[in-house]
Amino acid sequence: MAAGLGTRLQPLTYDIPKPMVPVANRPIMEHILALLARHDLGELVANLHWFPETITDHFGDGSRLGVELTYSYEQELLGTAGGVRNVSEFFGSEAFCVMAADALTDIDLGALARAHRDSGWIATLATKRVPNVSEYGVVVTGSDGRVQGFQEKPEAAEALSDLANCMIYVLEPQVFDYFPAQREVDFALDVFPALLEHDVPFGVHVADAYWNDVGSLPEYLQGNLDVLAGAVEVDPAGELVDADAGGSLGADVEQSGRVLVGDGARIAASARLDGPVVLGPESIVGSGARVRESVLLAGAEVPAGGLLAGAIAGSVGALG
């Protein structure tokens, strides 16, 4: 699912789709495609809408990442489930996986598939326990994991579950029988309630893996920092320099922690970087500048004597 507008990540998504926003100097979707390739899920279709050419130009047919990637363009958004129904012929008669192309995760998709196969359910939803349920849609289940209901961003005192819906699903083709007739269809608002109404058994798989929906600017920043901290198993782009392991950015640069240095990034003398810090391609840290726990996007600059702490710095037009 790569068609969303990513409005909560604006201004990063004014000119590019959310799946193309970089995490650790790679588009989020590139991390997702690498994850799918590792689990031998190599026949893929992505629905597109917002600046679709930025995705197709970057990934092409997917062969560079070891997958076979095709596309479905939506002139008008069809919803999370409507976009899936629009390419239903792609899946044939086998169970298939649906996931967002704009979340950061290293979930074990093999374990999810096995849980689905063993359950006999029509749908299995990947979930993760979260400490703050008010930020997520949560899934209410019975002791056997079967879904009993949903709550959308409940207050802690009203929450019946701490299981966040990760928007990663394994589905049987029969699920399309429960899609409503309208053009725009949403899994959470339309399909899953229809399954509950018809008493169709479906359930959850509780994952222990890292998962971040990158749904806001603070979560985006945290996702980048988590990659450098080793909290999520993805492949960053650039040179990872770890001061704690003896790495150095140069004799004239002060450093603590880990810094990811993208292609062409420049750090001037007397600068200080306290990691985790991500330096995007062609970014600049000026002389005497101070950067701490931050992300510099491609082409961004912290000027000489400048200070950037716990923040995201960008250059207008560099992402698009």
ABEGO torsion letter per residue (X at the ends): XAABAGAAAOAAAAABBAAABBBGGBBAAAAAAAAAAAAGBABBBBBBABGAAAAAAAAEAGAAAGBBBBBBBBABBAEAAAAAAAAAAAAEABBBBBBBAABBBABBAAAAAAAAAAAGBABBBBBBBBABAAABBBBBBBAAGBBAEBBBGBBAAABABABBBAGBBBBBAAAAAABBABABBBAAAAAAAAAAAAGBBBBBBBBABBBBAGABAAAAAAAAAAAAAGABBBBBBEBBBBAAAGBBAEAABBBBEBBBBBBGBBBBBGBBBBOBBBBBBGBBBBBGBBBBGBBBBBGBBBBBGBBBBGBBBBBBGAAX
